[in-house]
Amino acid sequence: MRVVFIGDIVGRPGRAVLAETMPRIKKKFAPDLIIANGENSAAGFGITRNVLKELFDTGINIITSGNHIWDKHETETWIADEDRILRPANFPAGSPGRGWLSVKVGSGSIIVANIQGRVMMPPSDCPFNTMRNIIEKAAAADAIVVDFHAEATSEKEAFARYFDGQVAAIIGTHTHVQTADEKILPKGTAFISDIGFSGGTGGVIGYKAEDVEVRFLLGLPRRLEPDDDDPIIMGVAVEIENGLATDISRFQFHP
């Protein structure tokens, strides 16, 4: 089976480039499952129910997220009713929504899990313990794919090597910078530190440069607006056989 994972969708520019390039992605990879991180898809921060539907209409099957999932306060009121969107599984007990799910793929099933790191990130439960618990509960699945939403590359790789051979893929998100370290680990788990983002590349990690610069130069608060110059979509395609990965490849598509 083949899984395509698309990097963090940033605002309207990210949604637009996604819709425009999705036919090419489907033609090139013929994926059995398409996952995307959507925590920045509504005006650059958070996600709304209308935006969620828009993303699903492009052909995405599962939406993952991270520390920005609650930036649109409405999300907490409906997320538990949607069975194809995830928030990190190691959020505090009682958080609305789900952190992992099982999806049918052909005659089998894939567990998709969403985990958040703890280095330079908001407080959360131990990602390692949380992942161990999910693996125990998901023993009947044909494969497990993980969105590990974290800041530090060291934490991401440590997490991946710890679970090498127990899951098919651990895909890093959050930094919006696509890394060139995709690999199949010794026991068969595909890993990349970060798959990048989908949106405009004319600014800073998907946002208008002038807003980011004011924050750094003057320490003044500025609302970050999604950049719409030179849009791109980034991600990876992973081949899975017998519960483990046989190949991982990065991609970047301009419309």
C-alpha positions as CSV (number, residue, x, y, z in Angstrom):
1,M,0.0,0.0,0.0
2,R,1.1,3.6,-0.7
3,V,0.5,6.5,1.7
4,V,1.0,10.1,0.7
5,F,1.5,12.6,3.6
6,I,1.2,16.3,2.8
7,G,2.9,19.0,4.9
8,D,1.2,21.6,7.0
9,I,-1.4,23.5,5.0
10,V,-1.0,27.2,5.6
11,G,-4.1,29.3,5.1
12,R,-5.9,30.0,1.9
13,P,-2.7,29.9,-0.3
14,G,-2.0,26.4,1.1
15,R,-5.6,25.2,0.4
16,A,-5.4,26.7,-3.1
17,V,-2.2,25.0,-4.1
18,L,-3.4,21.7,-2.6
19,A,-6.6,21.8,-4.7
20,E,-4.6,22.6,-7.8
21,T,-1.9,20.0,-7.4
22,M,-3.9,17.1,-6.0
23,P,-4.7,15.7,-9.5
24,R,-0.9,15.5,-10.1
25,I,-0.3,13.9,-6.8
26,K,-2.9,11.2,-7.4
27,K,-1.6,10.6,-10.9
28,K,2.0,10.3,-9.9
29,F,1.7,8.2,-6.7
30,A,-1.8,6.5,-7.0
31,P,-2.0,6.6,-3.2
32,D,-4.2,4.3,-1.2
33,L,-4.4,6.8,1.6
34,I,-3.8,10.6,1.7
35,I,-3.0,12.3,5.0
36,A,-2.3,16.0,5.6
37,N,-1.5,18.2,8.6
38,G,-4.2,20.9,8.7
39,E,-3.6,22.7,12.0
40,N,-2.8,26.0,10.1
41,S,-5.3,25.7,7.3
42,A,-7.8,28.4,8.4
43,A,-6.2,31.8,7.9
44,G,-2.8,30.4,9.0
45,F,-3.8,29.3,12.5
46,G,-6.2,26.5,13.5
47,I,-9.0,24.9,11.4
48,T,-12.7,25.5,11.0
49,R,-15.4,23.0,10.1
50,N,-15.9,24.7,6.7
51,V,-12.2,24.5,5.9
52,L,-12.1,20.8,7.0
53,K,-14.8,20.0,4.5
54,E,-12.9,22.0,1.8
55,L,-9.8,19.8,2.5
56,F,-11.7,16.6,2.4
57,D,-13.3,17.7,-0.9
58,T,-9.8,17.7,-2.5
59,G,-9.4,14.0,-1.8
60,I,-7.6,14.0,1.6
61,N,-8.7,11.1,3.7
62,I,-7.3,12.0,7.2
63,I,-6.3,15.4,8.8
64,T,-3.7,15.5,11.6
65,S,-2.8,18.6,13.7
66,G,-0.7,19.8,16.6
67,N,-0.3,22.7,19.0
68,H,-2.4,25.1,16.9
69,I,-5.5,22.8,16.8
70,W,-7.5,25.0,19.3
71,D,-6.5,28.4,17.8
72,K,-10.1,28.6,16.4
73,H,-12.1,28.1,19.5
74,E,-15.0,26.6,17.6
75,T,-13.0,23.5,16.9
76,E,-13.4,22.1,20.4
77,T,-17.1,22.2,20.0
78,W,-17.2,19.9,16.9
79,I,-14.0,17.9,16.7
80,A,-15.4,14.9,18.6
81,D,-18.2,14.6,16.0
82,E,-15.7,14.3,13.1
83,D,-14.1,10.9,12.6
84,R,-11.4,11.9,10.1
85,I,-9.5,14.6,12.0
86,L,-7.0,14.0,14.8
87,R,-5.5,16.1,17.6
88,P,-2.3,14.9,19.4
89,A,-3.0,11.8,21.4
90,N,-0.9,12.9,24.3
91,F,-2.9,16.0,25.0
92,P,-4.3,16.1,28.6
93,A,-7.0,13.6,29.5
94,G,-10.4,15.0,28.8
95,S,-9.3,16.9,25.6
96,P,-12.1,16.7,23.0
97,G,-11.5,14.7,19.9
98,R,-9.3,11.6,19.2
99,G,-5.6,11.1,18.9
100,W,-5.6,8.1,16.6
101,L,-7.9,6.1,14.4
102,S,-8.2,3.1,12.2
103,V,-9.0,3.5,8.5
104,K,-9.8,0.8,6.0
105,V,-7.4,0.6,3.1
106,G,-8.3,-2.0,0.6
107,S,-8.8,-5.3,2.4
108,G,-6.7,-4.1,5.4
109,S,-6.5,-1.3,7.8
110,I,-4.0,1.4,8.8
111,I,-3.8,3.1,12.2
112,V,-3.0,6.8,11.8
113,A,-1.7,8.4,15.1
114,N,-1.0,12.0,16.0
115,I,1.7,12.6,18.7
116,Q,3.1,15.9,19.9
117,G,6.7,16.4,21.1
118,R,7.6,18.1,24.4
119,V,10.9,20.0,23.6
120,M,10.0,23.7,23.2
121,M,6.4,22.8,22.8
122,P,3.3,23.3,25.1
123,P,2.9,20.8,27.9
124,S,1.7,17.4,27.0
125,D,1.9,13.8,28.3
126,C,5.0,11.7,27.5
127,P,4.9,11.0,23.7
128,F,6.8,7.7,24.2
129,N,4.4,6.3,26.7
130,T,1.4,7.4,24.7
131,M,2.8,5.8,21.5
132,R,3.4,2.5,23.4
133,N,-0.2,2.4,24.5
134,I,-1.5,3.0,21.0
135,I,0.7,0.2,19.6
136,E,-0.7,-2.2,22.2
137,K,-4.2,-1.3,21.4
138,A,-3.6,-1.4,17.6
139,A,-2.1,-4.9,17.4
140,A,-4.6,-6.1,14.8
141,A,-3.8,-3.3,12.3
142,D,-1.9,-4.0,9.1
143,A,0.3,-0.9,9.6
144,I,0.7,2.3,11.8
145,V,1.6,5.7,10.4
146,V,2.5,8.5,12.9
147,D,2.5,12.3,12.6
148,F,5.0,13.3,15.1
149,H,4.5,17.1,15.6
150,A,7.6,18.4,17.2
151,E,10.2,21.2,17.2
152,A,13.5,19.5,17.9
153,T,14.9,17.2,15.2
154,S,16.8,15.2,18.0
155,E,13.5,14.4,19.7
156,K,11.9,13.4,16.4
157,E,14.8,11.0,15.5
158,A,15.0,9.6,19.0
159,F,11.3,8.9,18.9
160,A,11.6,7.2,15.4
161,R,14.5,5.1,16.4
162,Y,12.8,4.0,19.6
163,F,9.8,2.7,17.6
164,D,11.8,1.4,14.6
165,G,10.2,-1.8,13.5
166,Q,7.0,-1.3,15.4
167,V,5.4,1.2,13.1
168,A,5.5,1.7,9.3
169,A,6.3,5.4,9.3
170,I,7.0,8.3,11.6
171,I,6.6,11.6,9.7
172,G,7.8,14.8,11.3
173,T,5.7,18.0,11.1
174,H,5.6,21.5,12.7
175,T,8.7,23.4,11.5
176,H,7.4,24.0,7.9
177,V,11.0,23.3,6.7
178,Q,11.3,20.2,4.6
179,T,14.4,18.2,5.6
180,A,16.6,16.0,3.4
181,D,17.0,13.2,5.9
182,E,14.2,10.8,4.7
183,K,15.3,7.2,5.3
184,I,14.2,3.7,6.1
185,L,15.5,2.9,9.6
186,P,17.3,-0.5,10.2
187,K,14.1,-2.4,11.3
188,G,11.9,-1.0,8.6
189,T,10.3,2.3,9.8
190,A,10.3,5.2,7.3
191,F,11.3,8.5,8.9
192,I,11.8,12.1,7.9
193,S,12.4,14.9,10.5
194,D,9.9,17.3,8.7
195,I,7.9,17.1,5.5
196,G,7.6,20.9,5.2
197,F,4.5,22.9,4.4
198,S,2.0,23.8,1.7
199,G,1.5,27.5,0.9
200,G,3.4,30.6,-0.3
201,T,7.2,30.5,-0.2
202,G,7.8,34.2,-0.7
203,G,7.8,34.9,3.1
204,V,8.9,33.0,6.2
205,I,7.7,29.4,6.6
206,G,4.4,30.3,4.9
207,Y,3.8,33.7,6.4
208,K,4.4,37.3,5.1
209,A,8.0,38.3,5.9
210,E,7.2,41.8,7.1
211,D,5.0,40.6,9.9
212,V,7.6,38.1,11.1
213,E,10.4,40.7,10.8
214,V,8.6,43.1,13.2
215,R,8.3,40.4,15.8
216,F,12.0,39.7,15.6
217,L,13.3,43.2,15.2
218,L,11.0,45.1,17.6
219,G,9.5,42.4,19.8
220,L,6.0,43.8,18.9
221,P,3.0,41.6,18.5
222,R,1.9,41.1,14.9
223,R,-0.8,38.9,13.5
224,L,0.9,36.6,11.0
225,E,-0.8,36.6,7.6
226,P,-0.3,33.6,5.2
227,D,2.0,34.5,2.3
228,D,0.6,33.8,-1.2
229,D,3.8,34.3,-3.4
230,D,5.3,31.3,-5.3
231,P,3.0,28.6,-3.7
232,I,4.3,25.1,-3.3
233,I,3.1,21.8,-1.8
234,M,5.5,19.5,0.1
235,G,5.2,16.0,1.4
236,V,6.3,12.4,1.2
237,A,5.1,9.1,-0.4
238,V,5.7,5.9,1.6
239,E,5.5,2.4,0.3
240,I,4.4,-0.2,3.0
241,E,4.5,-3.9,2.8
242,N,3.8,-6.3,5.7
243,G,3.4,-3.5,8.2
244,L,6.8,-1.9,7.4
245,A,8.1,0.6,4.9
246,T,10.1,-0.3,1.8
247,D,10.5,3.2,0.4
248,I,10.1,6.9,1.3
249,S,10.4,9.7,-1.2
250,R,10.1,13.5,-0.7
251,F,8.2,15.7,-3.2
252,Q,7.6,19.4,-3.9
253,F,5.1,20.5,-6.5
254,H,4.5,24.0,-7.8
255,P,1.2,24.6,-9.6
